[in-house]
Amino acid sequence: MLKKSTKGLAYYTLKEYILSMPRKIRQLLSDYQRAGFTLEKGGKGSHRKLSHPKLDKKATLSGKLGHDAKTYQERDLADFLKQLKEQE
């Protein structure tokens, strides 16, 4: 793998390449479920509704399981986990 740098082209190390790969929707779903969220009925197409008994707000996760997660989806997960940690 090549990446641009100010000095020209350089090679990614394997660790940098793996860490730079976006996570998949299935990984985010697994993280939500591990945190205590449950899937609700409903949701259109590839949208999933998740709820947690300690939170009033519900999470919506869109995308097929094999698709790359978007930055805002990662941020939403982090925000929900932060809210749960603050309630404890």
HELIX and SHEET records of a PDB file:
HELIX    1   1 LEU A   14  SER A   20  1                                   7    
HELIX    2   2 ILE A   25  ARG A   34  1                                  10    
HELIX    3   3 THR A   71  GLN A   87  1                                  17    
SHEET    1   A 2 LEU A   2  SER A   5  0                                        
SHEET    2   A 2 GLY A   8  TYR A  11 -1                                        
SHEET    1   B 3 THR A  38  LEU A  39  0                                        
SHEET    2   B 3 HIS A  47  SER A  51 -1                                        
SHEET    3   B 3 ALA A  59  SER A  62 -1                                        
END                                                                             
